[in-house]
C-alpha cells in the first residue's frame, strides 16, 4: 500500500503553501503548524513531511522550534527539509525531533558532505530531495536551475546508498492539476527497487490510486488537503 505523507510548509512560522515554489504566491492556511499536525494525527496519519521554507532561502535551518513543538507534542514520524547545509544543521534537525531529513541542494553543492551523512545515518534516515523543472534538477528552494538530468541524478545517489527519494516536479506543485506520472514511471523503470515518493500536483484520490498502480512507494499531499480536495478521513482510512 502506498504511504500517505501529508505536508506542512513553514514560512515565518506559519503553515503556508506556494504555487510552483514561488514565494510571492504564498497562501497562509494556519498560523499554528502544530494545530495542523494534530489534525493529521487525529485522523490516523502517521507521517509528516515538514519543510522549512525560510531555511531553504537562508541556506540554514530556521524553523527548528516548530519542528521541536510538533515532534514533542505528537507521535508523527517527521522528515524535515529546507536549509540543511552543514553538520550543525543536521544536528539541529535530529535533536529537534526529526526521524529523517531530506537533502537536495547539498547533494548538488556539497556531495562529499551528503555522502558522509548517508554513511553515518543510513539511507533510511537521509532522504534525497530530487526536485526538478523540465526534468532538470532545481536547488536552493527551487530558485536555481541546474543542467543535471533528474533521472541520472537519482541514479547516481542510489549508487551511494540512498534508499528513499522524494521527487517533486515543480511545475506541478501547488497547481492541483495532477502529477507527473510519466516521470515517476521512468524513474521506476530505471530502478524498480527504489522507494520513490511522489510530490506535486496531487488533487484527488484517483491520482493517489494511479500512483499506487504504478508501484510508487509514497505520496506527499499538501494543498489538496488544505483546499478540501481530499479529506483527511479518506486519507486516514488508507493508512
C-alpha positions as CSV (number, residue, x, y, z in Angstrom):
1,X,0.0,0.0,0.0
2,X,1.2,3.5,-0.9
3,X,2.5,5.5,2.1
4,X,0.4,8.7,2.7
5,X,2.5,11.6,3.8
6,X,0.8,15.0,4.5
7,X,3.0,18.1,4.2
8,X,3.4,21.3,6.2
9,X,5.4,24.1,4.7
10,X,6.6,26.7,7.2
11,X,7.2,30.4,6.3
12,X,7.5,33.0,9.0
13,X,6.5,30.3,11.5
14,X,3.1,29.7,9.7
15,X,1.6,26.9,7.7
16,X,1.6,28.0,4.1
17,X,1.6,26.7,0.5
18,X,3.3,28.1,-2.5
19,X,2.5,27.7,-6.2
20,X,5.3,26.3,-8.2
21,X,7.7,27.2,-5.5
22,X,7.1,30.9,-5.9
23,X,7.5,32.7,-2.6
24,X,5.4,35.6,-3.9
25,X,2.5,33.2,-4.4
26,X,2.0,32.1,-0.8
27,X,-1.2,31.4,0.9
28,X,-1.4,31.1,4.7
29,X,-3.6,28.2,5.9
30,X,-2.9,28.3,9.6
31,X,-1.0,30.5,12.0
32,X,0.0,27.4,14.1
33,X,1.5,24.4,12.3
34,X,1.2,22.3,15.4
35,X,-2.6,22.6,15.2
36,X,-2.5,21.3,11.6
37,X,-0.1,18.4,12.6
38,X,-2.5,17.4,15.4
39,X,-5.4,17.2,12.9
40,X,-3.3,14.9,10.8
41,X,-2.6,12.7,13.8
42,X,-6.2,12.7,14.9
43,X,-7.2,11.3,11.6
44,X,-4.8,8.3,11.9
45,X,-2.0,9.6,9.7
46,X,1.4,8.7,11.0
47,X,3.9,10.6,8.8
48,X,4.7,14.2,8.2
49,X,6.8,16.0,5.6
50,X,7.9,19.3,7.2
51,X,9.6,21.9,5.0
52,X,11.4,25.0,6.4
53,X,10.8,27.4,3.5
54,X,12.7,30.2,5.4
55,X,15.6,27.8,5.8
56,X,15.6,26.9,2.1
57,X,16.1,30.6,1.3
58,X,18.6,31.3,4.0
59,X,20.6,28.1,3.4
60,X,20.4,27.2,7.1
61,X,17.8,25.7,9.4
62,X,15.5,28.5,10.7
63,X,12.2,26.9,11.9
64,X,13.6,24.2,14.2
65,X,11.4,25.4,17.1
66,X,8.3,24.5,15.0
67,X,9.8,21.1,14.4
68,X,10.5,20.7,18.1
69,X,6.9,21.6,19.1
70,X,5.4,19.1,16.6
71,X,7.8,16.3,17.4
72,X,7.3,16.7,21.2
73,X,3.5,17.1,21.1
74,X,2.5,14.5,18.5
75,X,3.7,11.0,17.6
76,X,4.1,11.8,13.9
77,X,7.2,10.4,12.2
78,X,8.7,13.5,10.7
79,X,11.0,14.0,7.8
80,X,12.4,17.5,7.8
81,X,13.9,19.5,4.9
82,X,14.9,23.0,4.0
83,X,18.2,24.7,4.6
84,X,20.2,21.6,5.6
85,X,23.7,22.6,4.5
86,X,26.0,21.6,7.3
87,X,26.6,19.1,10.1
88,X,25.3,21.6,12.5
89,X,22.0,21.9,10.6
90,X,21.7,18.2,10.6
91,X,22.3,18.0,14.3
92,X,19.7,20.7,15.0
93,X,17.1,18.7,12.9
94,X,17.7,15.4,14.6
95,X,17.9,17.0,18.1
96,X,14.7,18.8,17.4
97,X,12.9,15.5,16.8
98,X,13.2,14.7,13.1
99,X,13.4,11.0,12.4
100,X,14.5,11.6,8.8
101,X,15.9,14.6,6.9
102,X,15.6,15.5,3.3
103,X,18.6,17.0,1.4
104,X,18.5,18.3,-2.1
105,X,20.7,21.3,-2.7
106,X,23.5,19.9,-0.6
107,X,23.6,16.8,-2.8
108,X,24.4,19.1,-5.7
109,X,26.6,21.7,-4.0
110,X,28.4,19.6,-1.4
111,X,28.2,15.9,-2.4
112,X,31.0,14.9,-0.1
113,X,29.1,16.1,3.0
114,X,25.9,14.5,1.8
115,X,27.6,11.2,1.1
116,X,29.1,11.3,4.6
117,X,25.7,11.8,6.1
118,X,24.4,8.7,4.3
119,X,27.3,6.7,5.5
120,X,26.8,7.8,9.1
121,X,23.0,7.7,9.4
122,X,22.0,5.3,6.7
123,X,19.8,5.5,3.6
124,X,16.6,5.3,5.6
125,X,17.3,8.4,7.7
126,X,18.8,10.5,4.8
127,X,16.3,11.1,2.0
128,X,17.3,12.5,-1.3
129,X,15.2,15.5,-2.3
130,X,15.1,15.4,-6.1
131,X,13.3,18.5,-7.3
132,X,13.1,19.3,-10.9
133,X,11.9,21.7,-13.6
134,X,11.7,20.4,-17.1
135,X,13.4,17.2,-15.9
136,X,16.4,19.2,-14.7
137,X,17.4,19.4,-11.0
138,X,16.5,22.6,-9.2
139,X,18.0,23.7,-5.9
140,X,18.1,26.4,-3.2
141,X,14.3,26.5,-2.6
142,X,13.7,26.0,-6.3
143,X,15.2,29.4,-7.1
144,X,18.2,28.0,-9.1
145,X,18.1,25.5,-12.0
146,X,20.9,23.2,-13.0
147,X,21.7,21.3,-16.1
148,X,21.7,17.9,-14.3
149,X,19.2,15.4,-15.6
150,X,16.8,14.3,-12.8
151,X,16.9,10.6,-13.6
152,X,20.7,10.5,-13.8
153,X,20.9,12.5,-10.5
154,X,18.8,9.9,-8.7
155,X,20.6,7.0,-10.3
156,X,24.0,8.4,-9.1
157,X,22.8,8.8,-5.5
158,X,21.3,5.3,-5.4
159,X,24.9,4.1,-6.1
160,X,26.0,6.0,-3.0
161,X,23.5,4.3,-0.6
162,X,20.3,6.4,-0.9
163,X,17.2,4.3,-0.4
164,X,14.4,6.9,-0.4
165,X,13.8,9.7,-2.9
166,X,11.2,12.5,-2.8
167,X,10.8,13.7,-6.3
168,X,8.9,16.9,-7.0
169,X,8.0,18.3,-10.4
170,X,8.0,22.0,-9.6
171,X,5.7,22.8,-12.5
172,X,3.0,20.6,-10.9
173,X,3.5,21.7,-7.3
174,X,0.5,23.6,-5.8
175,X,-1.4,23.6,-9.1
176,X,-3.8,20.7,-8.2
177,X,-3.8,19.6,-11.9
178,X,-2.3,16.1,-11.5
179,X,1.2,14.7,-11.0
180,X,4.0,13.8,-13.5
181,X,3.2,10.1,-13.9
182,X,5.5,9.9,-16.9
183,X,8.5,11.0,-14.9
184,X,7.7,8.6,-12.0
185,X,7.3,5.7,-14.3
186,X,10.5,6.5,-16.0
187,X,12.4,6.5,-12.6
188,X,10.8,3.2,-11.6
189,X,11.6,1.6,-14.9
190,X,15.2,2.6,-14.4
191,X,15.3,1.3,-10.8
192,X,12.4,-0.9,-9.7
193,X,13.7,-1.2,-6.1
194,X,13.8,2.5,-5.3
195,X,11.5,3.8,-2.5
196,X,10.1,6.6,-4.6
197,X,7.9,9.3,-3.0
198,X,5.9,11.4,-5.5
199,X,5.2,15.1,-4.7
200,X,3.4,17.9,-6.6
201,X,0.0,18.2,-8.2
202,X,-2.0,15.6,-6.2
203,X,-5.6,16.7,-6.1
204,X,-7.8,13.6,-5.8
205,X,-7.9,10.1,-4.5
206,X,-7.8,9.0,-8.2
207,X,-4.3,10.5,-8.5
208,X,-3.1,8.6,-5.5
209,X,-4.6,5.3,-6.8
210,X,-2.8,5.8,-10.2
211,X,0.5,6.3,-8.3
212,X,-0.2,3.1,-6.3
213,X,-1.0,1.2,-9.5
214,X,2.4,2.2,-10.8
215,X,4.1,0.9,-7.7
216,X,5.1,4.3,-6.4
217,X,6.0,3.8,-2.7
218,X,4.7,7.1,-1.2
219,X,2.9,10.3,-1.9
220,X,3.2,13.7,-0.4
221,X,-0.1,15.7,-0.2
222,X,-0.3,19.3,0.7
223,X,-2.5,21.8,-1.0
224,X,-5.2,19.3,-1.8
225,X,-5.8,18.8,1.9
226,X,-5.8,22.5,2.7
227,X,-8.2,23.3,-0.2
228,X,-10.5,20.4,0.8
229,X,-9.9,18.5,-2.4
230,X,-9.0,15.4,-0.4
231,X,-10.5,14.7,3.0
232,X,-8.3,13.7,6.0
233,X,-10.8,11.0,6.8
234,X,-10.3,9.4,3.4
235,X,-6.5,9.5,3.8
236,X,-6.7,8.1,7.3
237,X,-8.7,5.1,6.1
238,X,-6.0,4.3,3.6
239,X,-3.2,4.3,6.3
